[in-house]
Amino acid sequence: MILGGGGIFFDKEIDLFLRELEIANQTNVASSVYAIGTRPLNNESSRKKVKDILSNVNVITVRSKEDKKILKDIDVKHEIIVTADPAFLLVPENLPKNALELEQLHGDRRLVGVSVREPRSSGTGY
């Protein structure tokens, strides 16, 4: 089992993201975490859960040296590898010259692009 995807280890929802790893550990399924972020992870209970569960996975990779330091500071007994954000592996595709027209946007007015993300309350992520 591979658990991955950015800043998923943070105090507010740690139980949600550790659940599958905990089940994998209990059922002897090989598991790893891939390119995770670990901030903010300030709650002592959260830190202990992360330490206990990650100490039983097969491979741990994180997105930054800071994430590695946090896991080392909470005494995760495992090698921790710093890797790049997997988004950097994506290869952009060229758009056709008439891409806007295909979307029925004819260039007769200004456009604003918006990238929507799940809202987070203060202090639960980057």
N, C-alpha and C positions, 0 to 999 in steps of 0.2 A: 504494500500500500504506500502510495506517495501522497503526502500532504504538502501543498504548496500554495503560494500566492500572496506575496507581499507582506504587509504589516498585519499579520493575523494573530500574533501573540501579544495581546495587550490586556490590561486588567479587566476592562468591562466585559469582554466576551471570551475570556480564556477557556471557560468550561465548554463552550460550543465548539471551539477549534481543537481542543485536546480530546474530545469524546472519541473520535474515530481512532486516534492513536492509542488511547487507553484500551479500546476493544481489541485492536490488533495485538497489543502487548498481552492481553489476557488470553487470547486464542492462538498465540504463537505464530502470528502472521508477520513476516518480514515487513519492516516499515522504514520510511525515511521522511525527512522534511526537506523541501526543496525551495531555496531562495526566499526564506522567510524574513520578516522583520519582527522585532521584539520590543517595540516601544509604544506607549509607556508601560513598563512592567514594574510598578512600585509596590503593589500590595504584597505583603509577605506570604499570604496564602497562595496567591497566584504564582509567585516565584517558586514556592515549594512544589506546586503541582507541575510546573514546567520542568523543574529539575528532576522530579521523580519519573515523569513519563519520558522525557527526552533521554534520560540515562539508559533507557531500554531500546531505543531505536537503532537501526543499523547504520544510517548515514544522516548527517546533519549538514546542510548548507544554509548560509545566511547571506543577506544582501550587502552587509557592510561590516567593517571592522568594529564599529560601535555595537552592532548586534552580537557579534562574536564575544566582545568584552562582557556584555550583559550576561550571556549564558555562562561564561567562565566565572564571572563574579557570583553567580548563584550556585556555582559548583556542579555544573553539568559534567558528568564523568564520561566524556566522549570526545573524539576528534571533531572539530568544527571547522568547516571549510568555507571561506568567503568566495562567493561567486557573483556573477553579474545578474542584474535583473533580466529575466528571460525575455522581456519585451525588446531588449537589444538584439535578440536573435531573429526578430521578424524582418522579412525582406519586403520593402514597400513595392506596391504594384503601381505601374504607370496608369494614370487615368486616361481615357480617350479624350481627344480634344473637345468633343461635344458633351462631356460629362454633365455639365450644368443643364444643358438643354434636355438631355435624357431624363433629368429629374424635374423638368418643366420649370427651370429657373433660367430666365432669358437674359440676365445681365442688365436689365433696364432699371434696377434699383440696387442699393447697397445691401450686402448680406452680412449677417453676424452669425458666427459659429459658436455653439455651446456644447461643451462636453459635460454630460450629467453624471454625477457620482452619487452614491448613497450618502445621505447626510449623516454627519457624525456630530455628536455633542462635544463640547469643549473638553479637551484633555483625553480623548480616546484614540488618538492617532496623530499622524504627522500634521 
